[in-house]
Amino acid sequence: MNLKGMDWNKVETPRGARQAVPPGFYKVVLMEVGEGTPKAGGPSYVSLEFQVQGGEFDGCKVFDNLLVNAENATARKIAYGRIKSLLEATGSIGIVDDLNELKGRETGMEIRSRDRKDKPGTVSIDVHRYLPLDAEELKSAAKPAAEAPKAQAAAPSSNGKMPWE
């Protein structure tokens, strides 16, 4: 890649280390729909890229890779179940013919952690299901994090001196 003549003033530096969104309920918007191929080879999958809306993780990305073409029937069942969950959550079942039509739509998402069978001792963070925006679980997630209590100002003791004096 030739970098000669690149105007680095127009390039945004990443905000820091890539941050995993922890398990919980989030409002998200679908940003991209694509297709990928596993690094180890095999059938392609559908890749969904979401962006968290609001809260501590506002702007963080969440990816859901759906193994719709997997040879494993369980993997396909899970993939199509999540697609149905997304369509139901957005009120799009029977209305859209292509997942690309959902770009820019908001929905709710539940993220869970699970122990990885292929790598004992490690945990994977995965999209579990999609929820309509009016779901009860999202109402608490939409509230901003509680502020830390403000420290009380030190008051003079009965002798008129501050505690550290």
N, C-alpha and C positions, 0 to 999 in steps of 0.2 A: 504494500500500500504506500503510495507516494504521498508524503505529508508536506511537500514543498508548496509554499503559497497558502497554507492553511491559516485562516484567521481565527486564532485560538480565543479571541475576545468574544466570539459568537458561540463558543462551546460551553455548555453548562457542566460544571463539575458535579459529580454525584454527591448526594447529601450525606454520605457516610457509608458505613457497612450495610450491606443488604440485610434487611430486617425481616425475620419471619413473623407473620401475623399469628399470634397464639390462638389456641382453641377458644371459641366463643361465638357470639352472634354478631353479624355485621350487615350494614347497608352497603351495597356495592353497585357499581355500574359496569356493564359489559363493554369493554374497550375494543377487543380484537377477537376474531374467530379465525383459526388457521388449521393447518394440517402439519403434522410432524412425523418423523420416523425415529424409532428408538435407536440410541447409539449402538446398541448391540445388534441392530438389524431387526427385521421382522415387519409385520404389517403396520401400516400408518395408523395414526390416531388423530382425533379432533382435539385441538388445543384452544381453550378459552382463557382469555386474560381479563381479569376484573381489577377495578381500582376501588379501594375502600373509601367510603364517603363519610366523613365526620369522625369524631372521637380521636383517641390517642394515635391511632394508626391511619389517620386520614392521608390519602395519597399513596399508601402502600399497595403493591400489586399482589394479587392472588391468582394462581394458575390452576386450572382444572383440566387435566389431560384425560380424555375419554377414549378408552380402548375399544371403539366400536368395530374394529376390524380384527380383533384378537382371535387367535385360534381357540383360546380358552373360553368356554361358554359362560363361566361365572364372571369373567372380566367383561364380556359383552353385556351380560344381564345388568351388571352394576352400571356400566356406561349408559345404556339406554334408560335405566331407571333414573339416573341423574338428569338426563336430557328431559325426560317426562316431568321431573320435579321442577326444572327450570321453566319449562313451558307452562306448567300449572301456576307457578309463582308469578309469572308475568301475564297470566291470562291469555296466553297465546296458543293453547292447544287447539289444533284444527284451523288455526288462522294463518300461521306462518308456514312457509314451505322450506325455509332455509334458515339455519341459525344466524347467518349474517344479518337477517332482518331484525334481530334483537339487539344489534349494536346500539349503544347509547341508552339502553333501557336499564332502569334501576330495579333491583330485587334485593331480597334478603338472602343471607348465606349462613349456614352453620358449619363451623370448622371444628374438627375433632382430632385428637392425637391417637395414634395406635402404635403398638410394638411391631417392629418389622420382623417378619419370619425369616427373610433372606439375610438379615444382618442383625443377629441377636445382640441385645444391649442398646439398640438404637431405636429412636422414635421417629415416626413420620407424621407430619401435619397435613391433613387432607380435607378437602371439601366433602362434607357428609350429605348435605341436602340444601335445596333452595327453598326460600320462604317468601310468601307475599309480603309486601311492605307494611301491611297492617297486622302482621302476626304479633301475638302477645310477646314472644321472645325478643322481638326487635325493639319493643317500646323501652325496655330498660337499657338496651344497647345504644339507643339514640340519645340518651341523656349524657351530658358532658360529665367527665370524671369529677368527683367531689373535690373541692379545693381543700388543701391541707389547712388545718386550723391555724389561725394567726397567733403568733406568740404574744403573750400579754406583756405589756411594758412593765419593766421592773418598777416597783413602787418603794419609796423609802419606808423603813421600819418605823416603829413608834418613837425611836430616838432621833428621827429625822435623817438618818444616814441610809445610803443605798446598801443593799445586801453585800456587795463586794468591798465596801469601804471598811 
